[in-house]
Amino acid sequence: MEVVHWYSVVSVVVVVTAAVGSVYVLWRKNHDHTQPRAAGIGTSDSLLFNTKNNPSSSESSDHYWSSCWSGLHPAYLVVFRLLSLSALAFFLAWDIHHWGPSIFIYYTEWTYSLTMMYFAIGTVISAHGCWLLHKHNNNDTPCLQESPGRGRVDLEDIPTTTSNLNYGKQQTPGFWGYLMQITYQISGGAVILTDIIFWCIIAPASSNTRLGLTLVAISFSKAVNTSGSSLIGTIISAQGCFMSAEKGPATSAGKDKFLKNDSDGNESAAALGSNKGEGSNTLQNHDSNDEAGGVGFLGSLMLIVYQISAGASMLTDLVFWCILVPMMAGKQFELTLLIGFIHSLNAVFLVIDSLLNALPFQWFGFTYFILWSVTYITFQWILHACGFTWWPYPFLELSTPWAPLWYLGMAVIHVPCYAVYIMLVKAKNSIFSKLFPRAFVRSHQWISHHQKAA
């Protein structure tokens, strides 16, 4: 029976304390900003955004898909995020091909993959925003006129409340409805095509050797064909559960709102008129509305992943380039092009995206960053409890008297790494707003902070 040393227990206590503290902060944040909803007031929920029926609590959600540069069309942000995702995916595939799937035992690959997840979600949200912009512009909807001094669209001006929707009329699917249906139909036809050709033509005509190779290829092709439909269906189903748990049975009449159109004739126009007066307060009221829970499922997920990715990328890349590379200089360590890209591209693309996007970046996101690292450490502990003996990072080892100091140091180093990104975003708002006062739009968080200070 293995002896449990005191320093191992202290190390575990350090990690558990950080996790419990983060969860408590999240719980307090959610508890403090949870407000009861008046009876009879419905909500309109979107897979990306959630706009309350109360005009005074409506939220500007265009910062999730638009740029902080007033002259930059949101489509450019779609293209950048898609290209970033493609480039990151290419080097990750190269990394897996070179080292094998076991590379995911490292924290770097976890962070790298999480950054890819951010760009994937960001691409979907940006594409959805452009689709809304295009749809309402084609309908000559006045709510998409440029806001004074911003040059961007405020989604809270788009009438989407359930009270404005006539459920007695037939409604056509929205963005996700169309995408899921199209992917479902393509997958159905493609799977039948590949399976019939394989079992009726290729299998009888192939030798055993060729059959084995063909089976792998066909299985991979079918997995690609069906994964898209399954992924979208999973997201939509998860959103349904999210909305059901949030609203309860009493207001579940609008549970499929995210699959419906956003307007309905004259009633929507009337709602637009009633909300028009609130447009001028959009920029100032953003932060408080964010905290009130106006952001939808993917919007919240995108912001959480963005904040985790930023802190984790700073942690992995700064530690690698500032500590590990100088320490390994002169030793049997070869800094290849692949290793360099894996430890830099994620941070580079995130910084560029931060210079272009209008997303808020707050200290509150630090709690998610801590929980992300705690999850990785717990993963390593589970591996070693199952018999795995090698530690990818020596400072994670529990069987050394120095373990408590190592774990405490790891907890402390998260603060400056996250602070670096905080200062980057603050510098962006402060410097660019002075250099380009007409072209640059300060983030809502920055404006709210300085108004409170004044």
N, C-alpha and C positions, 0 to 999 in steps of 0.2 A: 504494500500500500504506500502510495507516494505521500510524502510529508508536505503539508501546506505551510509555507513560511509566512512570517508576519509581514515581510515586505511585499509579498504577493497579495495579501489581504489589503494592505494599504493602497496598492496600485488599483485594485478593483474598486475600493472605496472612492478614489479620486474620480474614476470614470463614472461610477454610479451617481456620485454627487453632481457632476456636470450634467448628466442626463436628466436627473430629477429636477435640477434647477431650471434647465431649459424647458422641460415640460410644464413646470409650474408657471414660468413666464408666459408661455403660450396660453395656458388655461386662464391666467389672470387677464391677458389681453382680450381673449374671446369673451370672458365673463363681463369685463368692464364695458365693452362696446356692444353687448347684446341688448337690443331694445325690443320690448314687446310690440307686436303688430296689432293695429286696431282691427276689431272684428269686422268682417265684410269687405276688407280691402284686399284685393287680389294682388298677385305679383306676376311679372312676366319674366321668365327665366330663359336665358340663352345658354347654349353650351359654352359660349365664349364670354358672354356678358350677361349681367342680371340687373335690370332696371326696375326700381320700385315704382309703384303707381303714384306715390306721393311726390309731386314735383319738387318740393323743397329738399328731398333727399335724393334726387336724381344725380347720377354720377357721370362724369366725363370719362369715358373708357377708350377714347381714341388714342390715348398715349400708349396703348398696348400694341398698336399697329402703325402708328404714324411716327414721323421723325421730329426731332427737336429743331430741325431746320425748316423754316416756313416754306421755302421754295422747293423742297425735296418731296417729290411725289411718293406716296407709300409703296408704290410698285418697286421702287429702287431698294427699299428695305426688304421686300420679298426676295428679290434677286440676290441681294447680299447674303441673307440668311440661308437661302438655298445653296448658294455656292460655298458658303462656309461649312454647311452640313456635308456637302459632297466631298470637300477637301479633307475634312476630319475623318469621314468614313473611309476614304482612300488610304490614309496613313494608318488608321486602326486596322484595316484589312491587311495591309502590308505588315504591320506589327504582329498580328495573329499568325500570318503565314510564316513569318520568320521565327517566332518563338513558340508558337502553339497557343491553344486556349488557356494554358496554365498562366499566361501573362496577367490574367485578371485577378491573380492573387495580390497584385500590387495596388496600392491606393491611387497611384498615378492613372492607371487604366480605369479605375472607378470614376475618378474625376473627369477624365477625358470623355468617357461614355456619357456622363451626366451633362457635359457641355454640348455634346451632340444632341441629347434629348432636348436641351433648351432651344437649340436652333431648329430642331424639328417642330416643336410646339410653336415657336415664334414664326416659322414659315407658314404653318396652318392658320395662325391667328392673323398674320399680315395678309395672307391671301383672302381670308374671310372679310377683313376690313375693306380690301380693295373691291371685293365682290359687292359688299353693301354700298360702297361709294358709287360703283358703276350702276348698280340696280336703281338706286334712288335718283341718280343723275339722269338716267334714261327716262324715269317717270316724271322728270321736271319737278321733283319735290323741293320746295323752298327751304326745307330744313337743312339742306346741304350747302347753303350759301356759306362762304368763308366767314369765320368769326373775325371781328375786327382785330387787326394786329397779329393774327395767328396763321391764317391761310390754311387751316385744317378744319376737319369736320368734327362736330360734337355729337357723339352717338346718343346722348340723352335727348337731343332734339328730334331723333327719329321716333315717331309714335309707335311704341311696342307694347303698351300695357294691355292686359287682358280685357279691361273694360272697354277698350276700343275695338276689340275683335268680335266679329259676329260669327259665332261658332255654328250658326245654322246654315251658313253658306259654305260651299266647297272651297277649300284652300289648297294651294299647290305647295309642294315640299320646298323647304329652304335649302341652304348650302349643304348641310350635313345629310339631309334627306336625299337630295340628288346624288351626292357622292356615294352614299351607302348603297343606294339602289343601282347605280351604274356599276359599281365595283362588284356587287352581288351578281348582276346579270353576266358581266364579263367572266367572273370566276366560274359560274355555272357552266357556261358554254365551253370555256377553255379546259376545265377539268374533264368534262365529258369527251372533248376532242382528244386530249392527251391519253386518257385511259383507253378509249376505244382503239386508237391507233396502236398503242403499246400492246394490249392484250390480243388484238385481232390481227395485227400485221407484223409488228416488230418481234414479239415474243416467238411466234411460230417460225419466223424466218431467220432468227439469230442463233448463233452458237452459244454455248454456256458462258464462254469468256466475254463475248460481246454483250450478252444479256446482263451480266453483272454490272458492267459499266453503264449500260443504257438504263438500268433500273435506278441507279443513283441519280443520273441526269433527270429522268422523268420525275422521280420523287422530289428533287429539288425544285424543278419547274412548277410542279403542282403546289408545293408549299408556298412558293412566291405568289402564285395566282390566287390562292385562297387566304393568305395571311392578311392582305389588305382589307378584304371584306370582314374577316374576323376581328381585326384590330378596330375598325370603325364601329362595328356592332358592339364590341366590348366597351368602347368609350361612350357610345350612346346609352347603353344599358347602365353603365356606372353613373352617368349623369342622371338617368331616371331615378336610380336609388338615392343619389345625392339630393335631388329635388324633393323626393318623397319624404326623406328623413328631415329635410329642412322645413317643409311647409306642412306636412301632415295631411291626413285625409280630407280635412275641411276645404283646402284650397288646391286639391290635386286636379281640378278641372283643367288647369293650364299646363299639365305635366308634359305635354308634347309640344309646347310652344317653340322649342328650339328647332323643330322640324317645319315650322310654319313661316309664312311671309310676315313681314314686319309692319304692314300697314293695310288698311281696309277702307278705301274711299273717303267719303266725306267725314266719317267719324274720326279718322286719323287726322284729317286736316283740322278738325275742331280741336283735337287734343294738341296738335302742334301750336295752334294759336294760344292755348292756355299756358303752354310751357315756354313760349317765346321769351317771356320776360326774364326767365331764369338764365338765359344763355350768357348774359354778361357776367354772371357770378361763377361761371364754370371753373375758371382758372383758379379763383381764390378758394373755392370750396372743395377742391379735389381731395385733399388729404383726409378731411373729416368724413367724406363720403366713402372713401376707400375703406376706412376703418369700420364703417357701418355695414359692410358686407355686400356692397353693390357689385362686386366683381364675380363673374361666374366661375364654373369649375376649371376650365382650361386657363382662364385668366389668372386665377389664384395659383394654379400649378405652375404656370409660366413664371410668375414673379418669385415663387419659392425656389424653383430650380435655378433661376437667374442669380439669386442672391447666394445660394449654396455654391454654384459653379464659380462665381467670382471669387469668393473667399478661398475655396479649395484650390482653384487654379493658382492664385497667388501663393498659397502654402506650398504646393508641390513644386512650382517653377522657381520660386525664390530659394527654397531649401536646396533644390538640385543645383542651380547655377551659382549660388552664393556660398554653399557649404560643401555639398558632395563633390562637385567638380574640382574645386581647389584641393580638397583632401585627397582625391584620387589621382591628382596630377603626379606623373612619374611612376605610378604603379601600373599594374596590368589592367588598365582600363582604356578602352578605345571609344572615344566619343564619335559615334557614327552619325550620318545625316538623319537616319531614322530616329535615333535616340534624341537628337536635338529637336526634331520636329515634334515628337510626342511630348516633349517637356517645354514647348513654347507656343505651338500653334493655337492651343485652346485659349491661352491668355491673350494672345495677339488678336484673335478674332473677337473675343469678348470685349476687349478694350475698344476696338473699332466699332463694334455694335453699340457700346455704351456712348460713344461719341456721336452716334447717329440717332439712337432711340430717345424716347421721352419717358422711359420707365423710372419710377422712384426707386431710390436705394437707401434703405434705412438701417439703423443699428438693430432694429427689431429682428431683421433677417439673420442676425448672428446666432440666434437660438437654433435655427434650422441648420446652420453650418456646424454647430456643435453636435447636434443629433446625427448629422451625416457621418462625422468622424467617429462618433460612438458606435454607430452601426457597423462601420468597417472594423473597428477594434473588437466588437462582439463577434463578428464573423471570424476573425483570426482566433479568438479564444475557442470558438466552437470547433474549428478545424483541429486545433491542438488537443482539445478534449477527445476528439475522435481518433487520435493517434498520429496526427501530423506533427513532425518534430522540427521542421525547418521554419525559421522566422524570416519573412521577406525583409523586415527592418529589425536590426538587432535591438533597437531601443524599445521594442514591444515585448521583449522577453521578460517573463515574470520571475524567473528563477535566478535573479541577481539582486543583491542588496541595493543596487543603484536604481532598481525599477521604479520606486516611488518618485524619485527625483526626475527620472525620464518622463514619466507620465504627467507629472505636474508641469514640467517644462513644455510638453506637447500641448497641454491645455492653455498655458499662458501664450504660446506662440501664435495661437489662433487669433488673438486680439490684434497684434500689429498687422497680420496678413489681411484681416478683414478691414482694418483701418486704412490700409493703403488704398483699397478700392473706394472706400468712403471719401477719402481725400481727392481721389481722381474725379469722382462724380461732382464733388463740390467745386473743384477747380474748373471743371468744364462749365458749370453754370456761372461761376464768377468771372472767369476770364473771357469766355466766348460772348457773354452778354455785353461786355464792355467793348470788345474788338468788333463784334458784328451785331450791334443793337437792333438792326432792322431784320436781319436774316435769322438770328438765333432766338428761339423761344425757350425761356427758362423753364425748368421742370416745375410741376405743381408743388412738389415737396419743398423746393428751394423758396418759392414765393410765399408759401404758407409759413415757413420757418421765419422769414424775415419780417413778415407782417406781424407775427406774434411778438418778435423782438422789438418792433417799433411801438 
